[in-house]
Amino acid sequence: MSAVSNTVQVTTPSNPVYQSVRDSLVIAQRNLIRMSRIPEMVIFGLIQPIMFVVLFTYVFGGSMKIGGSTSATDYTNFLMAGIFAQTVTFATAGAGAGIADDMHKGLIDRFRSLPMARGAVLTGRTLADLVQTALTLLVLALVALMVGWRVGSNGDTNAFRVAGAFGLLLLLGYAFTWIGALIGLSVRTPEAATSGGLIWLFPVTFISNAFVDTSNMTPWLRHVADWNPFSATVQACRVLFANPGVSTSDAWPMQHPVWASVIYSVLIVVLFRTLAVRKYRSATA
């Protein structure tokens, strides 16, 4: 009698967290390679914030009153936290347009047919955009130093506090990128995603403390500006950079800007990542 042995292969499912991280990094690498092959994407992304720095510094620098002073240098130091924050949030439009372009070409449908972790496509895309945003911030900081911006112009600071300020900026930019991802999945063309990504950004960035002292606003508008998530990050950066413009408002985000910035950004990520991943599952090109 001969014994027949059957070999049964048992496939153990991979760790879902590991798979999600791996797939997200693969997609991020794909998008970074794509950006490197289209350098004009990075170049044009740098031109706009540099123009804002130069225009606001030299056109409005001597006209704005900050802390009772109309010094152009004081306004430059006040301004830069707002320009940094505006730059990271305006990257939202590019993120939305990129995802809408992938949708339009049918690439998202192909990704969804693969055995990939849910949400990895969007996470990878937002991580790649975060790398581009970090590069833009680095170049913008060098330009700011050239036009006279200095940390510690209104008090003492250190390298850890400055790094923390840039960390808050990147966190805000990453949070807003998820809003762009949701917009990109909700429209039919990249042009619509760009327009939709900018329409809501203008009131968010300008009804804030980014470019002017909110104490000069009407009471109801100042209340809106003080509770604006964008304003919280700008205020936190001014505190950490030790630049002029520390608010005297009684609003909680202005009294605790660092905590407010972190809480706002985390809540935005959680909310809009959930909505974007849900939309990703059902969106069609």
Secondary structure as GFF3:
##gff-version 3
##sequence-region A 1 285
A	DSSP	alpha_helix	16	37	.	.	.	ID=ss1
A	DSSP	alpha_helix	39	59	.	.	.	ID=ss2
A	DSSP	alpha_helix	72	104	.	.	.	ID=ss3
A	DSSP	alpha_helix	107	112	.	.	.	ID=ss4
A	DSSP	alpha_helix	120	146	.	.	.	ID=ss5
A	DSSP	alpha_helix	159	186	.	.	.	ID=ss6
A	DSSP	alpha_helix	190	199	.	.	.	ID=ss7
A	DSSP	alpha_helix	201	206	.	.	.	ID=ss8
A	DSSP	three_ten_helix	214	216	.	.	.	ID=ss9
A	DSSP	alpha_helix	219	226	.	.	.	ID=ss10
A	DSSP	alpha_helix	229	241	.	.	.	ID=ss11
A	DSSP	alpha_helix	252	255	.	.	.	ID=ss12
A	DSSP	alpha_helix	257	282	.	.	.	ID=ss13
###
